[in-house]
Amino acid sequence: MRKILSILLILALVFSFALVGCSNDTDQQPDPQAEERDIILATTTSTRDSGLLDYLLPIFKEESNINVKVVAVGTGQALQMGRDGEADILLVHAKATEEIFMQEGHGVVRHDVMYNDFVVVGPEDDPAKLKEKAPQDIIAGFKLIAENEAPFVSRGDESGTHIMEKNLWAEAEIEPEGEWYISAGKGMADVLKMADEKLGYTLTDRATYLNLMDVVELDILLEKDEKLFNQYGIIPVNPEKNENIKAEDAIIFMEWMLSDETQSLIGEFGVDKFGMPLFTPNAN
């Protein structure tokens, strides 16, 4: 019963903040005298390494007086932090796993926020000939990498990217192993640098690659396969997990991320530098 009442309370908060979102902007200005608050956001390395959080969070802090402390890890570890009550809110990208997380009662509510896509990058000379033989076919591309035993650097960290990669290998009916397959256990930026050093391939979200393309000599060799769609979701953690979870402030942050203003900001991010957004907002 206590768990049910807690969920009902948070759902009431979600509804009340949705109503606030429909009110005048003047009603949402933070009190400059109010005490600063903190929340912990467990999120993926891609939202950090792409520069998106550095772009968004100062604006949220100014508008809400809430400081977001970012813990950037793989999606699997972020979800575990939610299960253990070590974060107030999650921003992750492995939708099937997130839905299991919700079914198990660890989250209050889940919303789509934005999406981008995965691409395969590698050296310009492309020894496995992905760009020539499978420019838009990820399964064929993975088969070419394995057949040629071309160096492939995996995240190896149960992140959303790693989960996607494992599913693709399984669909290709390949068990990647051998010296050519390198499990890094690192974030996306480090993996891109390792692939660059080893003249190898890797699967990456497009946003992180574009943000680092000036420091690595890797080209996009395979893209635009519909299997490479990459959805991000936001989930406030169930306050039953830890009495210190800041449920109300987590809901404020979620509603801000879903607001028209922030969705527009997300849609603008990267356009000035790359001529296209690094993420496409889709909360609505």
Backbone bond lengths (Angstrom), bond angles and torsions (degrees), N, CA, C in turn:
res aa  C-N    CA-C-N  psi(-1)  N-CA   C-N-CA  omega(-1)  CA-C   N-CA-C  phi
1 M - - - 1.472 - - 1.529 110.81 -
2 R 1.350 116.09 -40.32 1.462 119.16 179.90 1.521 111.46 -62.00
3 K 1.351 115.69 -38.86 1.463 120.14 178.60 1.517 111.04 -65.06
4 I 1.339 116.86 -40.97 1.463 121.07 179.59 1.515 110.58 -64.10
5 L 1.336 116.55 -43.12 1.467 120.03 179.18 1.526 111.12 -63.57
6 S 1.338 115.78 -38.17 1.469 119.48 178.88 1.520 111.07 -63.49
7 I 1.330 116.28 -44.43 1.473 119.58 179.38 1.525 110.31 -64.01
8 L 1.326 116.94 -41.74 1.463 120.12 179.16 1.526 110.86 -62.10
9 L 1.342 116.25 -38.24 1.462 119.87 178.39 1.522 110.95 -62.45
10 I 1.333 116.90 -44.87 1.457 119.99 -178.63 1.522 111.07 -68.26
11 L 1.333 116.78 -38.38 1.466 118.86 176.99 1.519 110.53 -63.56
12 A 1.329 116.36 -35.25 1.465 119.68 175.72 1.515 110.47 -64.67
13 L 1.331 116.26 -38.87 1.464 119.92 176.77 1.519 110.94 -63.57
14 V 1.346 115.96 -43.03 1.473 119.28 177.93 1.519 110.09 -56.92
15 F 1.338 116.22 -45.68 1.462 120.40 -178.59 1.517 111.06 -65.13
16 S 1.328 116.57 -42.31 1.464 119.51 -177.26 1.518 111.42 -66.74
17 F 1.360 117.20 -38.41 1.459 118.85 178.91 1.514 111.61 -72.82
18 A 1.321 117.02 -27.86 1.466 119.68 173.92 1.525 109.99 -63.79
19 L 1.340 116.08 -38.99 1.458 119.54 177.53 1.519 110.95 -66.99
20 V 1.345 115.78 -38.44 1.456 119.27 177.72 1.516 110.29 -61.61
21 G 1.339 115.14 -37.60 1.451 119.01 179.54 1.505 113.02 -61.96
22 C 1.340 117.48 -21.97 1.462 121.13 179.34 1.522 111.95 -89.71
23 S 1.327 117.49 -6.11 1.458 120.48 -177.67 1.509 110.70 -84.76
24 N 1.339 117.31 179.82 1.452 121.85 -178.75 1.515 110.54 -67.15
25 D 1.339 117.19 148.72 1.452 121.93 179.97 1.522 111.51 -60.08
26 T 1.317 117.65 -31.64 1.464 120.40 -178.28 1.516 111.54 -63.87
27 D 1.332 116.96 -23.49 1.460 120.06 178.71 1.520 111.83 -76.79
28 Q 1.341 118.04 -11.44 1.448 121.01 -173.34 1.525 112.36 -104.69
29 Q 1.334 119.22 1.39 1.447 121.24 -177.96 1.525 110.49 -69.90
30 P 1.357 118.53 132.02 1.455 120.03 179.99 1.521 111.58 -70.12
31 D 1.293 115.59 150.12 1.464 121.78 175.12 1.517 108.10 -76.18
32 P 1.348 119.02 116.35 1.464 120.59 -177.39 1.523 112.76 -61.55
33 Q 1.336 117.00 -19.87 1.452 120.89 179.57 1.532 112.14 -89.43
34 A 1.332 116.81 -8.50 1.453 120.05 -176.42 1.532 110.73 -69.77
35 E 1.313 115.51 148.92 1.458 120.68 179.81 1.523 109.98 -69.16
36 E 1.331 115.77 136.87 1.459 120.48 178.30 1.526 110.33 -67.50
37 R 1.346 115.96 138.77 1.461 120.84 178.43 1.527 109.45 -116.33
38 D 1.321 115.14 162.76 1.454 121.35 -179.83 1.525 110.00 -127.83
39 I 1.329 116.24 144.71 1.461 121.12 167.02 1.524 108.18 -131.79
40 I 1.320 115.59 156.43 1.464 121.54 178.08 1.525 108.67 -104.47
41 L 1.321 115.42 121.76 1.459 122.66 176.85 1.526 108.58 -105.40
42 A 1.321 117.35 113.99 1.464 121.37 172.51 1.517 107.19 -91.76
43 T 1.319 116.29 121.59 1.456 120.08 -172.90 1.518 110.55 -144.99
44 T 1.297 116.46 -179.43 1.451 121.89 -176.35 1.522 110.80 -88.00
45 T 1.321 115.51 159.25 1.460 118.73 177.99 1.524 110.93 -66.68
46 S 1.326 117.55 -23.63 1.470 119.54 -177.86 1.521 112.06 -68.21
47 T 1.339 117.99 -35.70 1.466 118.68 178.65 1.528 110.84 -69.96
48 R 1.343 116.19 -28.31 1.468 120.17 175.84 1.524 111.04 -80.09
49 D 1.351 116.61 -52.07 1.462 120.61 -172.43 1.523 112.73 -68.85
50 S 1.327 117.15 -23.19 1.464 120.27 176.50 1.522 112.00 -75.25
51 G 1.330 116.89 -16.23 1.461 121.46 -176.87 1.516 113.99 90.79
52 L 1.338 117.83 -0.67 1.466 120.31 -175.25 1.530 112.18 -62.32
53 L 1.318 117.73 -44.24 1.467 119.57 -176.74 1.524 111.73 -68.81
54 D 1.323 116.74 -36.70 1.468 119.09 176.11 1.527 110.86 -62.10
55 Y 1.305 116.00 -28.04 1.471 122.57 179.23 1.523 112.04 -79.03
56 L 1.344 117.45 -41.16 1.461 120.82 -172.74 1.528 114.67 -88.84
57 L 1.333 117.36 -42.53 1.464 119.68 -166.81 1.531 114.63 -65.50
58 P 1.332 120.01 -36.08 1.470 117.68 175.51 1.531 112.69 -60.89
59 I 1.326 116.87 -32.57 1.467 120.08 178.17 1.515 109.74 -68.31
60 F 1.332 116.88 -43.81 1.467 120.51 178.14 1.517 110.74 -62.06
61 K 1.327 116.96 -42.82 1.472 120.78 179.79 1.532 110.46 -59.75
62 E 1.317 116.31 -43.74 1.464 120.23 -179.10 1.525 111.32 -64.62
63 E 1.312 116.93 -37.27 1.464 120.55 -176.25 1.530 113.61 -82.40
64 S 1.323 117.79 -25.62 1.468 120.17 -172.03 1.517 115.08 -119.10
65 N 1.342 117.07 -16.61 1.461 122.46 -173.02 1.530 111.54 65.51
66 I 1.345 116.40 21.94 1.458 121.53 177.34 1.528 108.28 -109.91
67 N 1.331 115.86 124.68 1.459 121.58 178.60 1.521 109.45 -91.45
68 V 1.319 116.91 126.85 1.467 121.61 -179.83 1.521 108.64 -98.36
69 K 1.337 115.39 114.69 1.453 121.46 176.25 1.521 108.55 -89.94
70 V 1.312 116.19 118.07 1.467 121.72 -172.33 1.519 110.57 -94.52
71 V 1.331 115.64 128.97 1.464 122.07 168.68 1.527 106.04 -114.77
72 A 1.335 116.16 105.50 1.469 121.13 -175.22 1.526 109.38 -96.52
73 V 1.319 115.71 112.51 1.461 122.92 -178.09 1.530 107.33 -140.62
74 G 1.311 117.26 -176.60 1.457 119.42 172.89 1.518 110.66 -70.40
75 T 1.332 116.30 157.97 1.463 120.00 -179.58 1.526 111.82 -56.67
76 G 1.343 117.56 -40.57 1.457 119.90 179.46 1.520 111.89 -58.90
77 Q 1.326 116.52 -43.80 1.463 120.08 179.91 1.528 110.94 -70.65
78 A 1.338 116.92 -36.58 1.466 120.01 177.54 1.527 110.60 -62.17
79 L 1.332 116.81 -43.55 1.462 120.29 178.01 1.528 110.99 -64.26
80 Q 1.329 117.07 -36.41 1.462 119.72 177.42 1.522 111.02 -66.31
81 M 1.325 116.50 -37.09 1.467 119.64 174.87 1.525 110.34 -59.90
82 G 1.340 116.40 -38.34 1.456 119.78 176.00 1.518 111.63 -64.41
83 R 1.327 116.89 -44.32 1.475 120.71 178.94 1.528 110.95 -60.33
84 D 1.339 115.97 -36.49 1.464 120.87 -176.86 1.532 113.10 -87.40
85 G 1.345 117.05 -0.37 1.455 119.98 -179.61 1.518 113.54 70.07
86 E 1.342 116.89 29.21 1.463 121.22 -177.81 1.523 112.81 -99.52
87 A 1.316 117.60 5.23 1.464 122.28 177.55 1.518 108.31 -143.79
88 D 1.319 115.79 155.88 1.460 120.92 178.86 1.525 111.75 -89.98
89 I 1.333 116.33 -30.51 1.461 120.51 -175.41 1.524 108.64 -155.79
90 L 1.337 116.49 151.90 1.456 122.51 -177.00 1.526 110.15 -121.37
91 L 1.323 115.78 144.85 1.466 122.64 171.39 1.520 105.96 -132.18
92 V 1.342 116.52 103.60 1.460 121.46 -166.53 1.534 111.03 -137.58
93 H 1.350 116.17 175.40 1.472 118.35 -176.47 1.516 112.43 -145.80
94 A 1.315 115.10 70.03 1.471 122.00 170.90 1.523 105.47 -152.19
95 K 1.320 116.36 80.19 1.465 121.59 -164.25 1.525 113.10 -58.26
96 A 1.321 118.32 -42.10 1.468 119.77 -179.06 1.527 110.37 -62.00
97 T 1.333 116.46 -40.86 1.459 120.60 179.06 1.524 110.68 -69.62
98 E 1.328 116.53 -36.78 1.467 120.50 177.49 1.528 110.69 -62.99
99 E 1.324 116.74 -38.67 1.466 119.95 -179.21 1.530 110.82 -67.15
100 I 1.327 117.44 -34.97 1.465 120.55 173.92 1.531 109.88 -64.86
101 F 1.309 116.12 -42.89 1.475 122.42 176.56 1.530 110.35 -54.89
102 M 1.329 115.94 -43.17 1.466 120.40 179.40 1.527 111.08 -68.94
103 Q 1.315 117.36 -43.25 1.467 121.13 -179.59 1.520 111.56 -60.71
104 E 1.322 116.31 -31.47 1.466 121.36 179.69 1.526 112.62 -80.00
105 G 1.342 116.44 -4.54 1.461 120.14 175.17 1.505 116.00 86.57
106 H 1.329 117.62 16.39 1.464 119.74 -177.32 1.528 112.81 -84.16
107 G 1.328 116.70 -21.44 1.459 120.74 -178.93 1.510 111.60 -117.18
108 V 1.336 115.85 160.00 1.467 121.61 179.95 1.523 110.87 -84.63
109 V 1.314 115.94 -47.81 1.456 121.91 -177.99 1.528 106.62 -158.19
110 R 1.337 117.66 153.56 1.461 121.20 177.41 1.516 109.59 -126.85
111 H 1.341 116.09 134.82 1.457 121.10 177.33 1.526 110.17 -130.16
112 D 1.329 116.63 140.55 1.460 120.25 166.15 1.518 108.18 -63.99
113 V 1.339 115.97 143.65 1.466 121.20 179.35 1.524 110.96 -119.16
114 M 1.342 115.64 -47.67 1.464 120.42 -172.47 1.525 107.16 -166.85
115 Y 1.323 115.63 170.39 1.458 119.91 174.77 1.517 109.85 -146.78
116 N 1.304 115.38 159.21 1.461 121.91 164.09 1.529 106.43 -142.61
117 D 1.300 118.89 -150.53 1.456 118.32 -179.87 1.516 110.22 -142.90
118 F 1.316 114.46 163.44 1.460 122.01 174.36 1.524 109.60 -92.10
119 V 1.321 115.01 152.25 1.462 121.76 173.86 1.529 107.37 -138.44
120 V 1.325 115.62 159.54 1.461 120.09 171.21 1.519 107.80 -103.59
121 V 1.319 115.57 126.69 1.467 120.75 178.49 1.514 109.13 -115.53
122 G 1.313 115.04 157.00 1.460 119.94 -179.75 1.516 110.75 -169.39
123 P 1.336 117.48 -174.61 1.468 121.48 -177.55 1.523 111.33 -68.71
124 E 1.312 114.58 154.36 1.466 120.40 -176.42 1.520 112.57 -58.12
125 D 1.357 117.85 -36.05 1.464 118.74 -177.34 1.529 112.46 -76.41
126 D 1.333 118.19 -12.61 1.467 123.71 168.96 1.534 111.83 47.71
127 P 1.351 117.93 67.57 1.464 120.22 -174.45 1.531 114.77 -60.32
128 A 1.335 117.91 -27.07 1.471 120.22 178.58 1.522 112.57 -86.08
129 K 1.337 116.97 -4.00 1.469 123.46 175.69 1.538 112.69 61.70
130 L 1.333 115.94 42.11 1.472 119.65 178.40 1.525 111.18 -64.72
131 K 1.330 116.07 -45.91 1.465 119.37 -174.66 1.523 111.52 -65.54
132 E 1.324 116.02 -30.04 1.465 120.61 -179.57 1.531 111.86 -81.88
133 K 1.339 117.15 -42.17 1.459 120.85 -169.45 1.532 114.67 -104.75
134 A 1.339 117.84 -20.56 1.474 119.06 -176.62 1.530 110.61 -151.83
135 P 1.329 118.29 56.17 1.470 119.83 -174.28 1.530 114.54 -66.25
136 Q 1.354 117.33 -22.01 1.465 120.74 -179.35 1.534 111.63 -134.24
137 D 1.323 117.22 27.75 1.467 121.52 -178.20 1.528 108.10 -131.58
138 I 1.329 117.17 96.85 1.453 120.85 -172.84 1.523 112.37 -66.27
139 I 1.330 118.96 -35.78 1.457 120.58 -179.31 1.529 109.97 -68.00
140 A 1.312 116.50 -44.95 1.467 119.96 176.54 1.525 110.27 -62.92
141 G 1.315 116.66 -38.24 1.458 120.56 179.10 1.516 112.61 -63.27
142 F 1.330 116.99 -44.68 1.460 120.14 177.55 1.529 110.96 -63.06
143 K 1.327 116.93 -37.63 1.470 119.88 178.19 1.527 110.56 -64.13
144 L 1.322 117.95 -38.85 1.465 121.37 178.35 1.525 110.99 -64.57
145 I 1.348 116.44 -41.41 1.467 120.38 179.03 1.525 110.10 -61.59
146 A 1.347 116.31 -45.84 1.469 120.47 -178.60 1.522 111.68 -67.05
147 E 1.350 117.28 -42.69 1.467 120.98 -178.72 1.525 111.05 -62.14
148 N 1.322 116.23 -36.90 1.463 120.80 -179.05 1.525 112.74 -89.41
149 E 1.338 116.39 -3.26 1.465 121.94 -175.21 1.525 110.62 46.92
150 A 1.321 114.67 43.46 1.461 120.86 177.29 1.525 108.61 -75.57
151 P 1.320 119.01 141.45 1.463 120.12 -179.03 1.533 111.51 -55.67
152 F 1.328 115.11 130.21 1.462 121.37 178.01 1.517 107.46 -131.98
153 V 1.341 116.52 124.99 1.468 121.28 -179.82 1.518 108.46 -101.65
154 S 1.321 116.31 118.74 1.459 123.06 179.33 1.521 110.36 -97.70
155 R 1.334 116.03 146.93 1.469 119.23 173.33 1.534 109.62 -57.14
156 G 1.326 117.52 -46.74 1.451 120.74 177.03 1.513 114.20 62.54
157 D 1.343 117.58 28.79 1.470 119.88 -172.40 1.524 113.33 -131.04
158 E 1.331 117.53 15.13 1.469 122.01 -178.32 1.534 112.51 59.17
159 S 1.303 116.15 25.71 1.467 121.23 173.21 1.523 109.32 -74.65
160 G 1.332 116.15 172.37 1.460 119.33 175.76 1.518 111.57 -59.29
161 T 1.339 116.60 -38.22 1.460 120.79 178.38 1.523 110.53 -66.02
162 H 1.323 116.78 -41.99 1.469 120.46 179.79 1.525 111.21 -66.43
163 I 1.338 116.53 -40.26 1.466 120.04 176.99 1.528 110.51 -61.34
164 M 1.334 116.24 -43.86 1.465 120.40 176.65 1.528 110.25 -59.52
165 E 1.329 116.37 -46.95 1.467 120.61 -178.47 1.534 111.25 -59.56
166 K 1.331 116.75 -46.21 1.476 120.30 -179.27 1.527 111.20 -61.80
167 N 1.322 116.25 -39.59 1.467 119.54 178.11 1.528 111.32 -64.01
168 L 1.323 116.49 -36.62 1.463 120.33 179.97 1.525 111.34 -70.14
169 W 1.329 117.61 -41.56 1.466 120.10 175.76 1.526 110.21 -60.51
170 A 1.346 116.02 -42.11 1.469 120.01 179.89 1.526 110.76 -62.70
171 E 1.338 116.40 -41.84 1.463 119.56 178.93 1.529 111.20 -65.26
172 A 1.330 115.61 -32.99 1.476 119.77 176.94 1.524 111.57 -78.58
173 E 1.332 117.52 -3.22 1.466 123.92 -179.30 1.520 110.94 58.92
174 I 1.326 114.76 45.09 1.468 122.00 179.62 1.526 108.48 -126.53
175 E 1.333 115.83 134.15 1.461 122.03 170.97 1.526 106.47 -102.44
176 P 1.336 118.10 99.34 1.468 119.25 -174.34 1.534 111.36 -69.06
177 E 1.297 116.30 122.72 1.463 121.19 179.55 1.514 108.81 -159.38
178 G 1.312 115.64 161.08 1.454 120.72 -177.58 1.517 110.70 112.74
179 E 1.312 115.94 175.67 1.467 121.06 -176.54 1.529 112.08 -64.10
180 W 1.322 116.56 -25.84 1.466 119.38 -177.78 1.524 112.32 -72.16
181 Y 1.341 117.73 -21.93 1.468 121.59 -176.45 1.525 109.02 -101.51
182 I 1.321 115.64 115.18 1.465 121.86 -172.42 1.522 109.35 -113.47
183 S 1.329 117.41 115.69 1.461 122.37 177.73 1.519 108.28 -93.67
184 A 1.332 116.22 111.95 1.458 120.60 -170.63 1.527 113.62 -85.74
185 G 1.338 117.31 -35.70 1.461 119.66 -174.64 1.511 112.06 65.98
186 K 1.324 116.56 33.44 1.467 121.21 -176.40 1.523 111.10 -132.45
187 G 1.344 115.33 171.58 1.446 121.58 178.18 1.520 112.25 -73.52
188 M 1.338 115.63 173.24 1.452 120.61 -171.82 1.521 112.89 -63.81
189 A 1.319 118.07 -40.88 1.459 120.16 -178.68 1.523 110.88 -62.90
190 D 1.328 117.06 -44.09 1.461 120.69 179.43 1.524 111.20 -65.77
191 V 1.326 117.05 -37.92 1.467 120.56 179.62 1.530 110.91 -66.03
192 L 1.318 117.47 -40.57 1.463 120.05 176.71 1.524 110.84 -61.03
193 K 1.319 117.31 -40.17 1.464 120.52 178.91 1.529 111.11 -67.79
194 M 1.339 116.84 -37.36 1.465 120.10 176.97 1.526 111.14 -65.57
195 A 1.343 116.60 -43.40 1.465 120.01 178.34 1.524 110.34 -60.82
196 D 1.308 116.13 -38.64 1.467 121.14 178.51 1.529 110.31 -63.02
197 E 1.330 116.35 -46.22 1.466 120.96 -178.21 1.527 111.72 -64.82
198 K 1.332 117.61 -35.56 1.452 122.25 -175.16 1.528 112.82 -94.64
199 L 1.347 116.32 5.48 1.466 121.26 -177.09 1.531 110.43 52.17
200 G 1.337 114.34 45.45 1.454 120.29 -175.48 1.512 113.29 -117.73
201 Y 1.331 114.85 -175.46 1.453 123.51 -179.89 1.524 109.53 -104.83
202 T 1.319 116.12 159.67 1.457 120.84 168.76 1.521 109.46 -158.27
203 L 1.330 114.46 159.83 1.464 121.88 173.18 1.516 107.16 -96.03
204 T 1.326 117.25 128.30 1.459 121.16 -177.54 1.520 110.14 -140.69
205 D 1.329 115.32 153.68 1.465 117.43 168.32 1.522 107.48 -71.40
206 R 1.320 115.70 145.25 1.462 120.57 -175.35 1.537 111.77 -61.30
207 A 1.331 116.59 -38.03 1.471 120.16 -174.80 1.514 111.97 -61.33
208 T 1.339 117.48 -47.03 1.463 119.51 -178.99 1.522 110.65 -65.94
209 Y 1.334 116.84 -40.36 1.464 119.59 177.93 1.532 110.88 -59.88
210 L 1.317 117.19 -48.75 1.465 119.52 -177.80 1.526 111.03 -61.94
211 N 1.328 116.72 -36.24 1.463 119.50 -179.49 1.526 111.86 -69.62
212 L 1.346 117.40 -21.45 1.468 121.24 -176.90 1.529 112.98 -113.63
213 M 1.322 117.52 5.90 1.460 119.18 -172.55 1.526 112.40 -64.98
214 D 1.338 117.58 -18.67 1.461 119.97 177.94 1.518 112.78 -79.75
215 V 1.352 117.24 -12.77 1.470 119.31 -177.23 1.530 112.36 -114.46
216 V 1.332 117.70 -2.79 1.468 120.73 174.82 1.523 109.05 -128.19
217 E 1.331 116.01 146.93 1.463 121.11 178.80 1.521 109.09 -100.44
218 L 1.315 114.90 67.03 1.453 121.94 179.30 1.519 108.77 -124.90
219 D 1.320 116.59 142.93 1.462 121.85 178.86 1.529 110.32 -111.06
220 I 1.329 116.39 151.23 1.459 119.94 170.43 1.522 107.39 -74.24
221 L 1.333 116.11 120.21 1.465 121.67 -175.99 1.520 112.84 -112.51
222 L 1.335 116.88 -18.83 1.459 120.86 179.47 1.521 107.62 -147.09
223 E 1.337 116.43 129.17 1.463 120.62 -176.82 1.532 109.87 -159.08
224 K 1.329 115.38 172.31 1.466 124.14 170.47 1.526 114.41 67.52
225 D 1.329 117.71 18.88 1.458 120.44 167.99 1.530 106.73 -81.34
226 E 1.324 117.85 133.92 1.469 120.47 -177.29 1.530 112.39 -62.07
227 K 1.322 117.94 -18.82 1.462 121.21 177.43 1.524 111.60 -68.63
228 L 1.326 117.69 -15.38 1.461 121.99 -173.30 1.527 113.31 -94.93
229 F 1.320 117.78 12.20 1.474 122.50 175.79 1.528 109.48 -61.19
230 N 1.333 116.87 138.67 1.469 121.91 -171.73 1.532 110.31 -132.81
231 Q 1.335 116.64 95.27 1.469 122.82 -176.53 1.533 111.18 -91.12
232 Y 1.333 115.83 137.41 1.463 122.35 175.56 1.527 109.93 -107.55
233 G 1.332 115.86 140.26 1.459 121.18 177.85 1.517 111.63 -127.59
234 I 1.329 115.73 155.25 1.465 121.61 178.45 1.525 108.89 -118.80
235 I 1.341 116.24 136.32 1.467 121.81 -173.51 1.527 110.30 -141.19
236 P 1.340 119.27 111.54 1.462 119.89 168.79 1.528 109.25 -69.67
237 V 1.318 116.07 136.77 1.466 120.96 -176.81 1.529 109.87 -77.03
238 N 1.329 115.64 141.96 1.462 122.57 177.04 1.534 109.79 -57.53
239 P 1.328 119.33 120.69 1.469 120.97 -177.66 1.520 113.90 -64.44
240 E 1.337 117.56 -13.12 1.460 120.55 174.38 1.529 111.52 -63.44
241 K 1.351 116.94 -20.02 1.454 120.91 -176.33 1.522 113.04 -69.31
242 N 1.325 116.15 -28.67 1.463 119.71 -174.94 1.524 107.95 -164.35
243 E 1.311 116.75 130.71 1.469 119.82 -177.73 1.523 112.36 -66.10
244 N 1.343 116.99 -14.17 1.464 120.77 -179.84 1.521 113.56 -93.02
245 I 1.324 117.28 -1.63 1.470 119.54 178.93 1.524 109.50 -64.67
246 K 1.316 115.38 131.39 1.471 121.64 -177.59 1.533 108.43 -92.84
247 A 1.320 114.48 78.45 1.459 121.11 -171.87 1.520 111.90 -63.18
248 E 1.323 117.44 -44.24 1.463 120.14 -175.64 1.523 111.37 -64.97
249 D 1.348 116.72 -43.87 1.463 119.39 179.73 1.526 111.36 -69.81
250 A 1.334 117.12 -31.21 1.458 120.10 175.65 1.522 110.73 -63.31
251 I 1.337 116.32 -40.64 1.466 120.58 177.65 1.529 110.51 -65.55
252 I 1.325 117.22 -39.13 1.471 120.24 176.99 1.527 110.03 -58.55
253 F 1.333 116.45 -44.66 1.464 120.05 179.83 1.527 111.03 -65.72
254 M 1.324 117.22 -42.62 1.460 119.72 178.76 1.524 110.88 -59.51
255 E 1.334 116.44 -48.31 1.466 119.94 -179.06 1.523 111.21 -62.28
256 W 1.324 116.51 -34.45 1.469 119.77 177.59 1.528 110.10 -66.36
257 M 1.323 117.55 -42.20 1.459 120.82 179.53 1.529 111.65 -64.48
258 L 1.329 116.45 -30.98 1.463 120.76 -177.85 1.529 112.99 -88.82
259 S 1.332 116.77 -8.50 1.459 120.58 -175.64 1.530 111.10 -68.20
260 D 1.325 115.71 157.15 1.466 120.42 179.06 1.522 111.27 -59.19
261 E 1.340 116.58 -39.21 1.465 120.63 -179.22 1.527 110.97 -59.63
262 T 1.322 116.89 -50.04 1.462 120.48 -176.33 1.515 111.07 -72.20
263 Q 1.325 117.61 -36.02 1.457 120.03 175.97 1.532 110.59 -59.93
264 S 1.315 116.30 -37.43 1.469 119.81 176.26 1.522 110.96 -66.41
265 L 1.338 116.77 -41.05 1.464 120.85 178.23 1.530 110.66 -61.08
266 I 1.328 116.53 -42.76 1.464 120.83 178.81 1.531 110.08 -61.89
267 G 1.322 116.09 -42.17 1.458 120.60 -179.48 1.519 113.83 -67.54
268 E 1.331 116.89 -19.35 1.465 121.65 179.38 1.522 112.71 -92.71
269 F 1.345 116.67 -16.67 1.454 120.02 -173.12 1.526 111.08 -67.18
270 G 1.329 115.61 123.34 1.460 122.04 178.35 1.503 115.18 96.28
271 V 1.327 117.37 -15.69 1.466 120.06 -174.95 1.524 111.14 -63.73
272 D 1.342 116.82 -41.86 1.464 119.75 -177.38 1.522 112.32 -64.85
273 K 1.335 117.97 -32.28 1.469 121.74 -177.19 1.515 112.86 -92.41
274 F 1.336 117.62 -39.42 1.459 121.05 -172.08 1.524 113.81 -111.47
275 G 1.324 116.86 -6.76 1.460 120.33 -179.17 1.518 113.16 77.38
276 M 1.345 116.74 9.68 1.460 121.67 177.63 1.524 108.01 -159.76
277 P 1.326 118.01 153.50 1.469 120.23 178.87 1.523 110.74 -71.18
278 L 1.347 116.30 147.08 1.451 119.56 176.69 1.519 112.03 -82.55
279 F 1.337 116.78 -20.52 1.450 122.36 176.02 1.537 108.09 -137.02
280 T 1.313 116.29 147.79 1.460 121.71 176.78 1.518 108.43 -109.12
281 P 1.339 118.90 117.53 1.460 120.34 -179.44 1.524 111.19 -69.23
282 N 1.348 116.52 140.77 1.464 118.88 177.51 1.528 112.11 -148.90
283 A 1.330 116.40 34.47 1.467 119.71 177.91 1.524 111.66 -64.30
284 N 1.322 117.17 -26.88 1.468 120.60 -176.32 1.525 112.24 -103.56
